[in-house]
């Protein structure tokens, strides 16, 4: 069995054991619900990868892996409220299934519980080292979310600003997750920082791929409605690149298409995709993506860990980044 499959199997068992049965039920039921509706479990796997690269006994990092996953899902609960999103992973969002006040409070308790799980590893042995790293991640994720919201009302957003936003909102937690695992695995500070940067840059590449798939992915494989970012007028890397490269009437049309809501979503999506194709924005996005992947590999190469384990991590991460789903 591949090591990544073992990570998923052991984490799934751990998740089942950690199901919350205490009172009040209305506070904890939404927590169990959001954690049960799937997802790639990428962040807990990264924690376990981080530990595995430096220590055979990677299972001792399971509580940290769970803490990271609980924190991640806390951010999703609150993000869905802010975005007024009805669905998450094909299921009703927490605030739709329950109510907004319950979702806010359940999200709050998830944040607090995530710290408890960090303390579970060998009776708090690593908590002093884990706590500042975890807090830094949490703050960066909040900063990224704020930038994302700011962009909705900003007339001008640069590609550089967008890349910084996704680094904070998405990639920081991926990098932080693997660093937390490396700490539990006994990695030296230099190696923990290097492997964090590897996962961080791969995280930016992952989000760029997500932008591409949102417009050009196969809906049967992608698992989401293709063109959602276009309908919502999201200032993604594709749009910002198109805006930078377009001129004259084409630029005016693109701005008009992104100026507000439209009744004919299908026509809007198709026309924007035509402009994207004409301006070769996907190829540009892939160049950015490749640059981040190269930077990520350079960091991983410097990590003092067994080559076989680094190669396995690299292959696993590459499959996520270049995915079609």
C-alpha positions in Angstrom: 0.0 0.0 0.0 1.3 3.4 -0.9 2.2 5.6 2.0 -0.4 8.3 1.0 -3.1 5.6 1.1 -2.0 4.7 4.6 -2.2 8.3 5.6 -5.8 8.5 4.4 -6.8 5.2 6.1 -5.3 6.1 9.5 -6.6 9.6 9.4 -10.1 8.5 8.5 -10.1 6.1 11.5 -8.8 8.9 13.7 -11.6 11.2 12.4 -14.2 8.6 13.2 -12.9 8.3 16.8 -12.9 12.0 17.2 -16.6 12.4 16.4 -18.1 14.8 19.0 -21.0 13.5 21.0 -21.2 16.0 23.8 -23.8 18.6 24.6 -25.2 21.0 23.5 -26.0 19.0 20.4 -26.8 22.0 18.3 -23.3 23.3 18.8 -21.4 20.1 18.0 -23.7 18.6 15.3 -22.6 21.1 12.7 -19.0 20.3 13.5 -19.5 16.6 12.8 -21.5 17.5 9.7 -18.9 19.7 8.0 -16.1 17.2 8.8 -18.1 14.3 7.4 -18.9 15.6 3.9 -15.6 14.8 2.4 -12.8 16.8 0.8 -9.4 15.8 -0.4 -8.0 15.7 3.2 -4.9 17.3 1.7 -3.9 19.3 4.8 -3.9 16.4 7.2 -2.0 14.3 4.7 0.6 17.1 4.5 1.0 17.0 8.3 1.7 13.3 8.1 4.0 13.7 5.1 6.0 16.3 7.2 6.4 13.9 10.1 7.1 10.9 7.8 10.0 12.6 6.1 11.9 12.8 9.4 10.5 9.9 11.5 9.1 6.4 10.9 6.5 6.9 13.7 4.3 9.3 11.7 1.1 8.2 13.4 1.9 10.3 16.4 1.2 13.4 14.3 -2.4 12.3 13.8 -3.8 14.7 16.4 -2.0 17.6 14.7 -3.3 16.5 11.4 -6.8 16.6 12.8 -6.3 20.0 14.4 -5.3 21.4 11.0 -8.3 19.8 9.3 -10.6 21.2 11.9 -9.1 24.6 11.5 -9.4 24.4 7.7 -13.1 23.5 7.9 -13.7 26.3 10.4 -12.5 28.7 7.8 -14.8 27.1 5.2 -17.8 27.5 7.5 -17.2 31.2 8.0 -16.2 31.7 4.3 -19.5 30.2 3.2 -21.4 32.6 5.4 -19.4 35.6 3.9 -20.0 34.3 0.4 -23.6 33.4 1.0 -22.8 30.1 -0.5 -25.6 27.4 -0.6 -23.4 24.4 -1.3 -20.1 23.0 -0.2 -18.7 19.8 -1.7 -22.2 19.2 -3.3 -23.9 19.4 0.1 -25.7 22.2 1.9 -23.4 24.6 3.7 -23.6 24.7 7.5 -25.4 28.0 7.7 -28.0 26.7 5.1 -28.5 23.3 6.8 -28.7 24.8 10.3 -28.7 28.6 10.5 -26.2 31.5 10.4 -25.9 32.1 14.1 -25.3 28.3 14.7 -22.7 28.2 11.9 -20.8 31.2 13.4 -20.8 29.6 16.9 -19.9 26.1 15.7 -17.1 27.6 13.6 -15.8 29.4 16.7 -15.7 26.2 18.7 -13.9 24.5 15.8 -11.1 27.1 16.0 -10.7 26.5 19.7 -10.8 22.7 19.4 -8.0 22.8 16.9 -5.6 24.1 19.6 -6.7 21.3 21.9 -5.7 18.7 19.2 -2.2 20.3 18.9 -1.8 19.7 22.6 -2.7 16.0 22.4 0.7 14.9 20.9 2.6 13.2 23.7 0.8 15.3 26.4 1.8 18.7 25.0 5.4 17.9 24.4 5.5 19.8 21.1 2.9 22.4 21.9 5.3 25.2 22.6 6.9 24.8 19.1 3.6 24.1 17.3 1.6 27.0 18.8 3.5 30.0 17.2 3.6 28.3 13.8 -0.1 27.5 13.9 -1.0 31.0 15.0 1.1 32.5 12.2 -0.8 30.3 9.7 -4.2 31.3 11.1 -3.4 35.0 10.9 -2.1 34.6 7.3 -5.3 32.8 6.2 -7.4 35.7 7.7 -5.2 38.2 5.9 -5.7 36.3 2.6 -9.4 36.2 3.1 -9.5 40.0 3.7 -7.5 40.7 0.5 -9.9 38.4 -1.4 -12.8 40.4 -0.1 -11.1 43.7 -0.8 -10.5 42.7 -4.4 -14.2 42.4 -5.0 -14.6 46.2 -4.8 -11.2 47.3 -6.1 -11.2 48.6 -9.7 -7.5 47.6 -10.2 -5.9 44.5 -8.9 -2.5 43.4 -10.2 -1.3 39.9 -10.9 1.3 40.3 -8.2 -1.3 41.2 -5.6 -3.5 38.3 -6.7 -0.6 35.8 -6.3 0.1 37.2 -2.8 -3.5 36.8 -1.9 -3.6 33.1 -2.9 -0.3 32.5 -1.2 -1.9 33.7 2.1 -5.4 32.4 1.7 -4.6 28.9 0.4 -0.8 28.1 0.3 0.1 29.3 3.8 -2.0 26.6 5.4 -0.6 23.9 3.1 3.0 25.0 4.0 2.2 25.4 7.6 0.6 21.9 7.8 3.7 20.1 6.5 5.9 22.2 8.8 3.8 21.3 11.9 4.2 17.6 11.0 8.0 18.1 10.5 8.2 19.6 14.0 6.6 16.5 15.5 8.9 14.4 13.4 11.9 16.0 15.0 13.1 18.1 12.0 15.7 20.8 12.5 14.4 24.3 12.2 16.1 24.8 8.8 14.6 21.7 7.4 11.2 22.5 8.8 11.3 25.9 7.1 12.5 24.5 3.8 9.8 21.8 3.6 7.2 24.5 4.5 8.3 26.6 1.6 8.1 23.6 -0.7 4.5 23.0 0.2 3.7 26.8 0.1 5.0 27.2 -3.5 3.2 24.0 -4.5 0.1 25.4 -2.9 0.2 28.5 -5.1 0.6 26.2 -8.1 -2.4 24.2 -6.9 -4.6 27.3 -6.7 -3.5 28.4 -10.2 -4.6 25.0 -11.5 -7.9 25.5 -9.7 -8.4 28.8 -11.5 -7.8 27.1 -14.8 -10.1 24.2 -14.0 -12.9 26.5 -12.9 -13.1 27.9 -16.4 -11.9 25.0 -18.6 -12.2 21.8 -16.5 -14.5 18.9 -17.2 -17.5 19.4 -14.9 -17.8 15.6 -14.5 -14.2 15.4 -13.2 -13.9 18.9 -11.5 -16.9 18.3 -9.2 -18.0 21.9 -9.4 -19.9 24.1 -11.8 -17.5 25.2 -14.5 -17.4 28.9 -15.0 -18.4 29.8 -11.4 -15.6 32.3 -11.1 -16.7 34.0 -14.3 -20.3 34.2 -13.2 -19.2 35.7 -9.8 -16.9 38.2 -11.6 -13.9 36.8 -9.6 -10.6 38.5 -10.3 -8.7 35.3 -10.9 -5.3 35.0 -12.5 -7.0 34.3 -15.9 -9.1 37.4 -15.7 -6.3 39.7 -14.6 -4.0 38.3 -17.3 -6.7 38.8 -19.9 -7.3 42.4 -18.7 -3.6 43.1 -18.9 -3.3 41.7 -22.4 -6.5 42.9 -24.0 -6.9 46.2 -25.9 -9.6 48.4 -27.5 -13.0 46.9 -28.0 -12.0 43.5 -26.6 -10.9 45.1 -23.3 -14.1 47.1 -23.1 -16.2 44.0 -23.7 -14.3 42.1 -21.0 -14.9 44.9 -18.5 -18.5 45.0 -19.4 -18.9 41.3 -19.0 -17.4 41.6 -15.5 -19.4 44.7 -14.5 -22.3 43.0 -12.8 -24.8 40.2 -12.8 -26.2 38.7 -16.0 -29.3 36.7 -16.7 -27.7 34.6 -19.4 -24.9 32.9 -17.5 -24.1 30.4 -20.2 -23.5 33.1 -22.9 -21.3 35.1 -20.5 -19.2 32.0 -19.6 -18.8 31.1 -23.3 -17.9 34.6 -24.4 -15.4 35.1 -21.6 -13.8 31.7 -22.3 -13.4 32.8 -26.0 -11.6 35.9 -24.9 -9.4 33.9 -22.6 -8.5 31.5 -25.4 -7.8 34.3 -27.8 -5.4 35.9 -25.4 -3.8 32.6 -24.4 -4.3 33.3 -20.7 -4.2 29.6 -19.8 -0.7 29.3 -21.3 0.4 32.3 -19.3 -1.1 30.9 -16.1 0.7 27.6 -16.7 4.0 29.5 -17.0 3.4 31.0 -13.6 2.4 27.6 -12.3 5.6 26.0 -13.6 7.7 28.8 -12.1 6.3 28.0 -8.6 6.7 24.3 -9.1 10.4 24.8 -10.0 10.9 27.0 -6.9 9.1 24.4 -4.7 11.4 21.6 -6.0 14.5 23.7 -5.3 13.5 24.0 -1.6 12.7 20.3 -1.3 16.0 19.4 -2.7 17.8 21.2 0.2 15.8 19.4 2.9 18.0 16.9 4.9 15.7 13.9 4.7 15.8 10.5 2.9 15.7 10.9 -0.8 13.1 8.1 -1.3 10.7 9.9 1.0 11.3 13.3 -0.6 10.7 11.7 -4.0 7.5 10.1 -2.8 6.3 13.5 -1.4 7.2 15.2 -4.6 5.3 12.7 -6.8 2.2 13.0 -4.5 2.2 16.8 -4.6 2.8 16.9 -8.4 -0.3 14.7 -8.9 -2.4 17.2 -7.0 -1.1 20.2 -8.8 -1.4 18.9 -12.4 -4.7 17.2 -11.7 -7.8 17.4 -14.0 -10.2 17.1 -11.0 
